[in-house]
């Protein structure tokens, strides 16, 4: 079993449930643990995998709450850091169909310091890079770049998820695209939403978007399409993998559950390199990952809603 190192933000989601998708009208919020890389780490651990989180939270009650949640779900937090800066917050409102509106108040996540001692830990393991806040500059982006190059030098399997958040990149979308392409160029696996694939490629048609992103360098691409399943694209084929029918109440964390489940399956392989050329096996793994993503949308909160192995098998 390979270890999966998830690098990026860990934050508090203040969720306004059933108050529409307009944050200006929301009045009541519930505190939830959030942050895409942390969600992925929990998804992997809940499914029986081995995951570690690398990121930074504040030396405040919210930071303690977040690390306790990760530890409770079996995630290795020995590489997490704490800062005197206040823990990062996100305010999320949910419409009746589970769709979301985000607003961020950035804090400690940007203070992550690079640790060169981690380099050898990455050897022949899996690195998952979630980029929601990681490309916004500061210490986090510097550390993120270093860990990316460390992963490359150690022969790690690299997974990249841009986690585009419009609120963070208004008027600077072109900068976001330019930064992401450097990671896509070297990634073994990329996970995109439909909107992300179109933004990063400049192509409206998803097959054309995949071709463009493969030419950039991505070896395997998954584009999650909600209830319509996932488009899986490799150098050989493109196929739409179906999902299961559910009634969503909160789509937060669905993509993280999907990629966490997919990485957990890849980590269980003796040799994960051939998976990029085996469309049949990869397709079966994506089918299972679709189920994990769908199950997550049937409850509120990302980490609490992530399925365990028993739920997934049912």
VEXDREN-2710 file (C-alpha; in Angstrom, 1 decimal):
% VEXDREN-2710
k/r/px/py/pz
1/UNK/0.0/0.0/0.0
2/UNK/1.5/3.3/-1.1
3/UNK/1.1/6.4/1.1
4/UNK/-0.7/9.4/-0.3
5/UNK/0.6/12.9/0.7
6/UNK/-2.1/15.6/0.3
7/UNK/-0.7/19.1/0.1
8/UNK/-2.7/22.3/0.4
9/UNK/-5.2/24.1/2.6
10/UNK/-7.2/23.0/5.7
11/UNK/-9.8/25.5/6.7
12/UNK/-13.1/26.1/8.4
13/UNK/-16.3/26.0/6.3
14/UNK/-19.1/28.1/7.7
15/UNK/-22.0/26.6/5.9
16/UNK/-25.4/28.3/5.5
17/UNK/-27.6/25.3/4.8
18/UNK/-31.0/25.6/3.0
19/UNK/-30.7/29.4/2.8
20/UNK/-30.2/29.6/-1.0
21/UNK/-26.9/30.1/-2.9
22/UNK/-26.8/33.9/-2.2
23/UNK/-24.4/34.5/0.7
24/UNK/-25.7/38.0/1.3
25/UNK/-29.1/36.6/2.4
26/UNK/-27.7/33.8/4.7
27/UNK/-28.1/34.3/8.4
28/UNK/-27.3/31.0/10.1
29/UNK/-24.0/29.1/9.7
30/UNK/-22.7/25.7/10.8
31/UNK/-19.0/25.1/11.4
32/UNK/-17.5/22.3/9.3
33/UNK/-14.0/21.1/8.6
34/UNK/-13.0/21.8/5.0
35/UNK/-10.2/22.3/2.5
36/UNK/-10.0/20.1/-0.6
37/UNK/-6.6/18.4/0.1
38/UNK/-7.7/17.6/3.7
39/UNK/-11.0/16.2/2.4
40/UNK/-9.0/14.0/0.0
41/UNK/-6.8/12.8/2.8
42/UNK/-9.8/11.9/4.9
43/UNK/-11.5/10.1/2.0
44/UNK/-8.5/7.9/1.5
45/UNK/-8.2/7.1/5.2
46/UNK/-11.9/6.3/5.6
47/UNK/-11.6/3.8/2.7
48/UNK/-8.7/2.0/4.4
49/UNK/-5.8/3.8/2.7
50/UNK/-2.8/5.5/4.2
51/UNK/-2.8/9.3/3.9
52/UNK/-0.9/12.2/5.3
53/UNK/-1.8/15.9/5.3
54/UNK/0.8/18.7/4.7
55/UNK/-0.6/22.2/5.4
56/UNK/-0.9/24.9/8.0
57/UNK/-3.6/26.0/10.4
58/UNK/-3.6/28.6/13.2
59/UNK/-2.7/28.2/16.8
60/UNK/-6.3/28.8/17.7
61/UNK/-9.4/26.7/18.6
62/UNK/-10.4/26.4/15.0
63/UNK/-6.9/25.0/14.1
64/UNK/-7.1/22.5/17.0
65/UNK/-10.6/21.5/15.8
66/UNK/-9.4/20.9/12.3
67/UNK/-6.4/18.8/13.3
68/UNK/-8.5/16.8/15.7
69/UNK/-11.0/16.0/12.9
70/UNK/-8.2/14.7/10.6
71/UNK/-6.6/12.6/13.3
72/UNK/-10.0/11.2/14.3
73/UNK/-10.4/10.0/10.7
74/UNK/-7.0/8.3/10.6
75/UNK/-5.0/10.9/8.7
76/UNK/-1.3/11.3/9.6
77/UNK/-1.0/14.9/10.8
78/UNK/2.7/14.8/11.8
79/UNK/3.6/17.0/8.8
80/UNK/1.0/19.6/9.5
81/UNK/2.1/23.0/10.8
82/UNK/0.6/25.7/13.0
83/UNK/1.0/29.4/12.7
84/UNK/0.2/32.5/14.9
85/UNK/-1.9/33.7/12.0
86/UNK/-5.6/32.9/12.4
87/UNK/-7.0/29.8/10.7
88/UNK/-8.4/30.3/7.2
89/UNK/-12.2/30.5/6.9
90/UNK/-14.6/29.9/4.0
91/UNK/-18.2/31.0/4.0
92/UNK/-20.4/28.7/1.9
93/UNK/-24.1/29.0/1.1
94/UNK/-26.1/26.1/-0.3
95/UNK/-29.1/26.2/-2.7
96/UNK/-31.8/23.5/-2.6
97/UNK/-30.0/21.5/-5.3
98/UNK/-26.8/21.4/-3.3
99/UNK/-25.0/24.0/-5.5
100/UNK/-22.7/26.5/-3.6
101/UNK/-21.5/30.0/-3.3
102/UNK/-18.1/30.6/-1.7
103/UNK/-16.3/33.5/0.0
104/UNK/-12.9/33.2/1.6
105/UNK/-11.1/34.9/4.5
106/UNK/-7.5/33.7/4.1
107/UNK/-5.3/33.1/7.1
108/UNK/-2.9/30.5/8.3
109/UNK/-3.0/28.2/5.2
110/UNK/-0.7/30.7/3.3
111/UNK/2.0/30.3/6.0
112/UNK/3.1/26.8/5.2
113/UNK/6.9/26.5/5.4
114/UNK/8.8/24.1/3.1
115/UNK/10.6/21.2/4.9
116/UNK/13.3/19.6/2.8
117/UNK/13.3/16.6/5.2
118/UNK/10.1/15.4/3.6
119/UNK/11.7/14.8/0.2
120/UNK/12.7/11.2/0.7
121/UNK/9.3/10.3/2.1
122/UNK/7.8/10.9/-1.3
123/UNK/9.9/8.2/-3.0
124/UNK/7.6/5.9/-5.0
125/UNK/4.5/7.2/-3.2
126/UNK/1.6/9.4/-4.3
127/UNK/1.4/13.2/-4.1
128/UNK/-1.9/14.9/-4.4
129/UNK/-1.7/18.6/-5.0
130/UNK/-4.9/20.6/-4.4
131/UNK/-4.6/24.2/-5.6
132/UNK/-7.6/26.1/-4.3
133/UNK/-5.4/28.6/-2.4
134/UNK/-1.9/27.2/-3.1
135/UNK/-1.2/29.4/-6.2
136/UNK/-2.0/32.7/-4.6
137/UNK/1.5/33.5/-3.6
138/UNK/3.3/33.6/-0.2
139/UNK/5.0/30.8/1.7
140/UNK/2.4/28.3/0.7
141/UNK/3.0/28.6/-3.0
142/UNK/6.8/28.5/-2.4
143/UNK/6.5/25.3/-0.4
144/UNK/4.0/23.9/-2.9
145/UNK/6.5/24.4/-5.7
146/UNK/9.3/22.8/-3.7
147/UNK/7.2/19.7/-2.8
148/UNK/6.2/19.4/-6.5
149/UNK/9.8/19.2/-7.6
150/UNK/10.7/16.9/-4.8
151/UNK/7.9/14.6/-5.9
152/UNK/9.2/14.6/-9.5
153/UNK/12.8/13.9/-8.4
154/UNK/11.7/11.0/-6.2
155/UNK/9.6/9.3/-8.9
156/UNK/6.3/9.9/-7.1
157/UNK/2.9/9.5/-8.8
158/UNK/1.6/13.0/-9.1
159/UNK/-2.1/14.0/-9.0
160/UNK/-3.2/17.6/-9.6
161/UNK/-6.6/19.2/-8.9
162/UNK/-6.8/22.9/-9.6
163/UNK/-9.8/23.4/-7.3
164/UNK/-10.7/26.7/-9.0
165/UNK/-12.6/29.2/-6.8
166/UNK/-13.8/32.2/-8.8
167/UNK/-13.9/34.4/-5.7
168/UNK/-10.1/34.1/-5.3
169/UNK/-9.2/34.8/-8.9
170/UNK/-11.6/37.5/-10.1
171/UNK/-10.0/39.4/-13.0
172/UNK/-6.9/37.1/-12.7
173/UNK/-8.2/33.9/-14.3
174/UNK/-5.4/34.0/-16.9
175/UNK/-2.8/34.0/-14.1
176/UNK/-4.5/31.0/-12.6
177/UNK/-4.4/29.1/-15.9
178/UNK/-0.7/29.9/-16.5
179/UNK/0.3/28.7/-13.1
180/UNK/-1.8/25.5/-13.3
181/UNK/-0.3/24.5/-16.7
182/UNK/3.1/24.0/-15.1
183/UNK/1.6/21.3/-12.8
184/UNK/-0.5/19.8/-15.5
185/UNK/2.6/19.4/-17.7
186/UNK/4.1/16.9/-15.3
187/UNK/1.0/15.3/-13.7
188/UNK/0.3/11.6/-14.0
189/UNK/-3.4/12.2/-13.2
190/UNK/-5.5/15.4/-13.3
191/UNK/-9.0/15.8/-11.9
192/UNK/-11.1/18.6/-13.3
193/UNK/-14.6/19.8/-13.2
194/UNK/-16.2/20.7/-16.5
195/UNK/-15.7/24.4/-15.9
196/UNK/-12.1/23.9/-14.9
197/UNK/-11.3/21.8/-18.0
198/UNK/-12.9/24.5/-20.2
199/UNK/-11.1/27.4/-18.4
200/UNK/-7.7/25.7/-18.5
201/UNK/-7.9/24.6/-22.1
202/UNK/-9.8/27.4/-23.6
203/UNK/-12.0/24.8/-25.3
204/UNK/-15.7/24.5/-25.0
205/UNK/-15.9/20.9/-26.2
206/UNK/-14.6/18.5/-23.5
207/UNK/-13.0/16.1/-25.9
208/UNK/-11.0/18.9/-27.4
209/UNK/-10.2/20.2/-23.9
210/UNK/-8.8/16.8/-23.0
211/UNK/-6.7/16.7/-26.2
212/UNK/-5.3/20.1/-25.4
213/UNK/-4.4/19.2/-21.8
214/UNK/-2.8/15.9/-22.9
215/UNK/-0.7/17.9/-25.3
216/UNK/0.4/20.1/-22.3
217/UNK/1.5/16.9/-20.5
218/UNK/-1.3/15.3/-18.5
219/UNK/-1.2/11.5/-18.8
220/UNK/-4.7/10.6/-17.5
221/UNK/-7.6/13.1/-17.1
222/UNK/-10.9/12.8/-15.2
223/UNK/-13.6/15.4/-15.7
224/UNK/-16.3/15.1/-13.1
225/UNK/-19.8/15.8/-14.5
226/UNK/-22.0/15.5/-11.4
227/UNK/-25.0/13.2/-12.1
228/UNK/-23.7/12.5/-15.6
229/UNK/-20.7/10.7/-14.3
230/UNK/-17.1/11.2/-15.3
231/UNK/-15.2/11.7/-18.6
232/UNK/-12.1/9.6/-18.4
233/UNK/-9.4/10.4/-21.0
234/UNK/-6.0/8.7/-21.6
235/UNK/-3.6/8.6/-24.5
236/UNK/-5.7/5.7/-25.9
237/UNK/-9.3/6.4/-25.4
238/UNK/-12.1/8.7/-24.0
239/UNK/-15.0/7.1/-22.2
240/UNK/-17.9/8.4/-20.1
241/UNK/-18.2/6.4/-16.9
242/UNK/-21.7/6.5/-15.4
243/UNK/-22.5/7.5/-11.8
244/UNK/-25.3/6.4/-9.5
245/UNK/-28.6/8.3/-9.0
246/UNK/-28.9/10.2/-5.8
247/UNK/-30.8/13.2/-4.5
248/UNK/-28.0/15.7/-3.6
249/UNK/-28.3/18.1/-0.7
250/UNK/-24.7/19.4/-0.6
251/UNK/-22.2/19.0/-3.4
252/UNK/-19.3/20.2/-1.2
253/UNK/-16.6/17.5/-1.1
254/UNK/-18.0/15.3/-3.9
255/UNK/-15.0/15.9/-6.2
256/UNK/-12.7/15.3/-3.2
257/UNK/-14.4/12.0/-2.4
258/UNK/-14.1/11.0/-6.0
259/UNK/-10.4/11.7/-6.3
260/UNK/-9.7/10.3/-2.9
261/UNK/-11.4/7.1/-3.7
262/UNK/-9.6/6.8/-7.0
263/UNK/-6.2/7.5/-5.4
264/UNK/-6.9/5.0/-2.6
265/UNK/-7.4/2.3/-5.3
266/UNK/-4.3/3.3/-7.2
267/UNK/-2.3/3.3/-4.0
268/UNK/-3.3/-0.3/-3.4
269/UNK/-1.6/-1.5/-6.6
270/UNK/1.8/-3.2/-6.5
271/UNK/2.9/-0.9/-9.4
272/UNK/0.8/2.2/-10.2
273/UNK/2.5/3.2/-13.5
274/UNK/0.8/0.7/-15.8
275/UNK/-2.6/2.0/-14.6
276/UNK/-2.1/5.0/-17.0
277/UNK/-2.1/2.6/-20.0
278/UNK/-4.8/0.2/-18.7
279/UNK/-8.1/1.9/-19.7
280/UNK/-10.2/-1.0/-18.6
281/UNK/-8.9/-1.2/-15.0
282/UNK/-8.8/2.6/-14.7
283/UNK/-12.4/2.8/-15.9
284/UNK/-13.5/0.3/-13.2
285/UNK/-11.7/2.4/-10.6
286/UNK/-13.4/5.6/-11.9
287/UNK/-16.8/3.8/-11.7
288/UNK/-16.2/3.0/-8.0
289/UNK/-14.9/6.6/-7.4
290/UNK/-18.1/8.0/-8.9
291/UNK/-20.1/6.1/-6.3
292/UNK/-18.0/7.7/-3.5
293/UNK/-18.6/11.2/-4.9
294/UNK/-22.3/10.6/-5.3
295/UNK/-22.7/9.2/-1.7
296/UNK/-21.0/12.3/-0.3
297/UNK/-23.6/14.7/-1.8
298/UNK/-26.4/13.0/0.2
299/UNK/-25.4/14.6/3.5
300/UNK/-24.2/18.0/4.7
301/UNK/-20.5/18.7/5.2
302/UNK/-17.6/17.3/3.2
303/UNK/-15.7/15.1/5.7
304/UNK/-18.7/13.9/7.7
305/UNK/-20.3/12.7/4.4
306/UNK/-17.4/10.8/3.0
307/UNK/-18.2/7.1/2.7
308/UNK/-16.3/4.3/4.5
309/UNK/-15.6/1.0/2.8
310/UNK/-18.8/-0.6/4.0
311/UNK/-21.0/2.2/2.6
312/UNK/-19.1/2.1/-0.7
313/UNK/-19.5/-1.6/-1.1
314/UNK/-23.3/-1.4/-0.3
END
